[in-house]
């Protein structure tokens, strides 16, 4: 290559000017293209949320039965409001599914029931006892009456499936090793797992659906009266979603536990919930049975059902 | 515009005070739970294995080479005074009082502190800490207390090994390279240990200084790592940040605390 072929400083400056001109041209085209697009569909306006008591109770429930879980005019905010004036009553054996857009405070409601959070205003009652004023140690005792299934299962990585399910029994009961072994097998069978096949496995060796089932077995180990589920079907394939949904229905049917499910999955919510509460703008804007929800003429609810 | 700057400084100062308060609370609870049932002896032993036994190799390696380099460096300086026989004293004083505890502390902060922060941080972002809470277990009791006990016990043990291996390393160089006979080297080692006096007639003051420091450093490493692990936010990226912060904060804390402890212990043990 001769020296004449080497690009000079002038050549490079010229090439830079050309590149800049092309870039400006492209940017102008993009702006034009954006202007010519039709405007985005305006959102269907929401109904003005009003504070209401959502009562998950059958008409056949006797009048003297009191709710297992009650949130009374609960408000909570961190840097911005998370829940505002939320009232919720869940009666024995009912399954309430709390649905709503992301960031509307659904998971926060679960944390309030578990007393992992304390509301700024209002009361949280578990079996008639106000848990807001409990000390940390007293709250630990209340939590032992509840089973919690986490979105990502939250199994302890360093423990086998057996140790995970046996954990609450070892911590809070005086059961012998044989009794614990029998209980762990019973719970694993309940969630349709073969105990001998899975007990020695580590969580990392399980599929997503199996993790979820082991998580449910761990939640059930202590025979709790209350089960809480945070997005139990998120991230699962449709078949596994169906399996987990049936499992939650089976618990309601056979064990009669009172359940609170937080979910995005409206189809599963319709199947497993005896009641559905819709949270929007930090308040409950709808509360009723799945049938009542489907029949609702409220535009926000219709939009919500159609969008999910 | 002084106001926004003042507000920013004010916020930063409040955050710093808050962080210190949170660490102090965590330390207090972790210590309190040592005496409260249920105990987790299996977890403590597992952590002693992880913090102590698994760190043995790097600590031995660090100690040996530090002892050798100390002997090498001091031989050149001492030769100019014709006092190469004093290598043993110099290596022993340096290892037992300063380099043994500080280097063991820094190595463990890097190896174990980062591991603890990553493990607890991962548990935080995968909701395992919340799971512990909902299963009625205090995460501080289950996770922090066993690690604190293990670090408080194992760091002094590692330091003793570090000191011993360092002095042996010094012996190797002084004998093979400088030409000081082993018998003289070991006599000067003892001279140094005895020179600073004894507490309760039998415990050399150098040992008290050399063992008080790693005990405190063990606490700093365990609490710093657990604090950053428990306060991890932001998914896997947050775990990485917690790990880095732990190593930086623990290492700096060790060096700063070492200075103040030295000044305090010299005042208490060797009042002039």
Boltz contact constraints between the chains, C-beta under 6 A:
constraints:
  - contact:
      token1: [A, 114]
      token2: [B, 134]
      max_distance: 6.0
  - contact:
      token1: [A, 116]
      token2: [B, 133]
      max_distance: 6.0
  - contact:
      token1: [A, 140]
      token2: [B, 136]
      max_distance: 6.0
  - contact:
      token1: [A, 143]
      token2: [B, 134]
      max_distance: 6.0
  - contact:
      token1: [A, 143]
      token2: [B, 136]
      max_distance: 6.0
  - contact:
      token1: [A, 144]
      token2: [B, 136]
      max_distance: 6.0
  - contact:
      token1: [A, 148]
      token2: [B, 134]
      max_distance: 6.0
  - contact:
      token1: [A, 150]
      token2: [B, 127]
      max_distance: 6.0
  - contact:
      token1: [A, 152]
      token2: [B, 126]
      max_distance: 6.0
  - contact:
      token1: [A, 152]
      token2: [B, 127]
      max_distance: 6.0
  - contact:
      token1: [A, 154]
      token2: [B, 127]
      max_distance: 6.0
  - contact:
      token1: [A, 154]
      token2: [B, 128]
      max_distance: 6.0
  - contact:
      token1: [A, 154]
      token2: [B, 131]
      max_distance: 6.0
  - contact:
      token1: [A, 156]
      token2: [B, 128]
      max_distance: 6.0
  - contact:
      token1: [A, 168]
      token2: [B, 135]
      max_distance: 6.0
  - contact:
      token1: [A, 171]
      token2: [B, 137]
      max_distance: 6.0
  - contact:
      token1: [A, 172]
      token2: [B, 136]
      max_distance: 6.0
